[in-house]
Amino acid sequence: MSTWISEAGRAGGIFALLLGAAGCGAVGQYPPQVELGPPRFVVAAPSGFCVDPAASRIAERSATVFLADCAVLAGRKREGSVLLAVTVAPAPPEGTSPPDPARAAEALGRIAARAALSRSGRAETVTVISATPEDGTLFLALADSAPFPGGAVDPEYRRAFAVVAGRTVSVAAYAPKGGAPATSDLDAVLRAALGAVRAANRG
């Protein structure tokens, strides 16, 4: 049962590049993690979440991986929950460093940056509610009025950009439309997902 499909990506400026221990255990055909490489990079799900392979777009060096409630994917639970999307950009050329996500906050006032964050590629659909740099990570609270391909989600969502093991990673947390969890819950799931990816690529 594939619940979601890949979010359409039209990006420009720095956000185009930025966009560019596992928890639940496998449930049927829904694994707890996927591996990219070389160089090896693991996208691991936080506790309670599994990978939806049919919804994800996974290449050798880059990917957009969708993570959903394991029980929802397996058909044991009908109600939706937070949907996570982890996008991994290709490793930068040897001798260069990935962009600093925290500095990207400076670009959010530009039309190109907001268009890169929009599901439709149109800056006017995106509202930046807050942008918080924290320890090299950029945490965003956003609202996007553009349709979400493959399922209905609440317009307001959370996103984080970070550099993990030399790769630029974006993690987004979406709430189901009409059943949005508390803001603190959405933030907590976002941080758990980012923590799972970091833990899987440590060392």
C-alpha positions in Angstrom: 0.0 0.0 0.0 1.7 3.2 -1.1 0.2 6.2 0.7 2.2 9.1 -0.8 4.1 10.0 -3.9 7.2 12.1 -4.3 6.8 15.8 -3.8 7.4 17.7 -7.1 10.7 19.6 -7.0 11.3 22.9 -8.7 14.1 24.7 -7.0 16.5 27.6 -7.5 19.4 29.3 -5.8 20.8 27.8 -2.6 17.7 25.9 -1.8 18.0 23.9 -5.0 21.3 22.6 -3.7 20.1 22.2 -0.1 17.2 20.1 -1.4 19.5 18.4 -3.2 19.9 4.5 15.3 16.8 3.4 13.2 13.6 3.0 15.0 10.8 0.6 14.1 12.2 -2.4 12.3 10.9 -3.6 9.0 7.2 -4.1 8.5 6.5 -6.4 5.5 7.9 -4.6 2.5 8.5 -1.4 4.5 12.1 -1.2 5.7 13.4 0.9 8.6 16.1 2.5 6.3 17.6 2.8 2.8 21.2 3.1 1.8 22.8 5.3 -0.9 26.3 5.3 -2.3 29.0 5.4 -2.9 29.9 7.2 -0.7 27.7 5.3 1.7 24.9 7.3 3.2 21.9 5.9 5.2 18.5 7.4 5.5 17.1 5.9 8.7 13.6 6.3 10.0 12.9 7.4 13.6 11.0 5.2 16.0 7.6 4.2 14.7 8.3 5.1 11.1 9.1 3.0 8.0 10.2 3.8 4.5 7.6 3.8 1.8 9.6 2.5 -1.2 6.9 3.0 -3.8 6.5 6.7 -2.8 10.3 7.4 -2.6 12.6 8.3 -5.4 16.0 6.7 -4.7 19.1 7.1 -6.9 22.6 6.0 -6.2 23.9 9.3 -4.8 20.7 11.3 -4.1 17.2 10.5 -2.9 13.9 11.8 -1.7 12.7 9.2 0.9 9.2 9.2 2.3 8.7 7.9 5.8 5.3 7.2 7.3 3.8 5.5 10.3 4.6 1.8 10.0 1.2 0.7 11.1 -0.5 3.0 8.5 1.8 1.6 5.7 1.0 -2.0 6.7 -2.7 -1.3 6.7 -3.1 -2.0 10.4 -4.2 1.6 11.2 -6.4 3.7 9.0 -5.8 7.1 10.5 -3.0 9.2 9.0 -0.1 10.6 11.0 2.9 12.8 10.4 4.5 12.2 7.0 8.3 12.7 6.7 10.3 13.5 3.6 14.1 13.2 3.7 15.9 14.7 0.7 19.6 13.9 0.3 21.6 16.0 -2.2 24.6 14.5 -4.1 27.9 14.7 -2.3 29.8 17.9 -3.4 32.8 17.6 -5.7 36.0 16.6 -4.0 37.7 19.6 -2.4 34.5 21.6 -1.9 32.2 21.8 1.0 28.4 21.8 1.0 26.6 25.1 1.6 26.0 26.2 5.2 22.3 25.7 5.8 22.2 28.2 8.6 23.3 31.0 6.3 20.5 30.2 3.9 18.1 32.1 6.2 19.5 35.2 4.7 18.1 34.2 1.3 14.5 33.7 2.4 13.4 37.2 1.5 14.2 36.5 -2.1 11.6 35.3 -4.6 13.9 32.6 -5.9 14.4 31.1 -2.5 10.7 31.0 -1.7 10.0 29.5 -5.1 12.5 26.8 -4.4 10.6 25.9 -1.3 7.2 25.9 -3.1 5.6 22.7 -4.2 4.4 24.4 -7.3 7.6 26.4 -7.9 5.7 29.7 -7.3 7.0 32.0 -4.5 3.6 33.4 -3.8 2.3 30.0 -2.4 4.9 30.0 0.4 4.8 31.9 3.7 7.8 31.7 5.9 6.5 31.8 9.5 9.9 31.5 11.2 13.5 30.7 10.4 15.8 29.6 13.2 19.5 28.8 12.7 20.7 26.4 15.4 24.1 24.7 15.6 24.5 24.7 11.8 21.0 23.6 11.1 18.2 25.8 9.7 14.8 25.1 11.1 11.8 26.5 9.2 8.1 26.8 9.9 6.4 27.2 6.6 2.9 27.3 5.0 2.4 26.3 1.4 -1.0 26.7 -0.3 0.1 24.7 -3.4 -1.4 21.2 -3.6 0.6 18.3 -2.2 0.9 15.4 -4.8 -0.4 12.1 -3.6 -2.2 13.1 -0.4 -3.9 15.9 1.6 -1.7 17.6 4.1 -2.1 20.7 6.3 -0.7 23.8 4.6 1.6 24.5 7.7 4.6 22.3 8.0 8.1 22.1 9.4 11.4 21.7 7.6 15.1 21.5 8.6 18.2 21.8 6.5 21.5 20.3 7.8 24.9 18.9 6.6 25.2 15.3 7.6 28.4 13.3 6.8 29.3 15.8 4.1 25.8 15.6 2.5 23.2 18.3 2.4 20.0 16.9 3.9 16.5 18.3 4.0 13.9 16.8 6.4 10.2 17.9 6.2 7.4 17.0 8.5 3.8 17.2 7.2 0.6 16.8 9.2 -2.5 15.3 7.6 -5.1 17.9 6.6 -7.8 18.4 9.3 -5.9 16.3 11.8 -2.8 18.4 12.5 -0.9 17.5 15.6 0.2 20.2 18.0 3.1 22.3 16.7 5.3 21.0 19.4 4.6 17.4 18.2 5.5 18.3 14.6 8.7 19.9 15.8 9.5 16.8 17.9 9.0 14.4 15.0 11.1 16.6 12.7 14.0 16.6 15.2 13.7 12.8 15.8 13.9 12.2 12.1 17.0 14.4 11.7 18.5 12.7 14.7 17.9 9.3 13.2 19.7 10.2 10.0 22.6 11.7 11.9 23.0 8.6 14.2 22.9 6.3 11.1 25.8 8.2 9.5 28.0 8.8 12.6 31.6 7.6 12.5 
